[in-house]
Amino acid sequence: MSKKKVLITGAAGRIGKVLREGLKDRYTIRILFNRTVTDTTPDEEVFQANVSDLAKMEEAVDGCDAVIHLAGNPSTKASFEEVQVANSLGTYNIYEACVRKGCPRVIFASTNHVTGMYEKDEGGPTYVTPEMPVRPDSFYGASKAHGEFLGRYYADNHGLGVICLRIGSFQPVEKVKNRENDRFLSTWLSYKDTVQLCWRGIEAEHLKFGIYFGISGNTRAYWDIQSAKGDLGYEPIDNAEDFA
């Protein structure tokens, strides 16, 4: 059986690099760069374009079985104008391109900042489950919430499979060991668990839509991952408590 072909947008970023390495044996990888094409391997198909260009996104997703959509402006300090095109329009273009070209599945890199204001509640962070109302802490968080809502629309109205992963603190082990504060012990997402969440989202073809917090199996977690375990079969490998 031939491997599925997976497009990774935002391939030059930290998460993109980890996924390219972690998924290369499981899938045929196509990667999308915006401006600069960094080190690539002979096994990777390379596209260079901006996600704001719908026609180019149609070319990029054509022939793919899934897209892991990472591209966008990740700054919580970004202005509305800075996230409007890079995040909201770019995500729309990925969903629309997939529908037009018959790519059946998108793994959307959302963010914990969609519910970031719960962390600022009096008395400390509120324990959050994925079905609770969104409370963005920034224009960045709001733009990712928009991406989740768009995904729900495309799932319901076009049959596109959309799995939204609210990425936590994606960092190497060293950052947890040498942490400046203990938030990492609650919010950490390890490299291995990032890879696992993505491939499980791709393979969960029975699910048309879902929103899941993307963190490791942290003892002190205040974001709930039970639905990720139940729906996706997610089995976290790492726990930040091991480095407490």
Beta strands, then each sheet from edge to edge (+ up, - down):
strand 1: 5-9
strand 2: 28-33
strand 3: 45-48
strand 4: 66-69
strand 5: 105-111
strand 6: 161-167
strand 7: 169-170
strand 8: 188-189
strand 9: 209-214
sheet 1: 3+ 2+ 1+ 4+ 5+ 6+ 9+
sheet 2: 7+ 8+
end
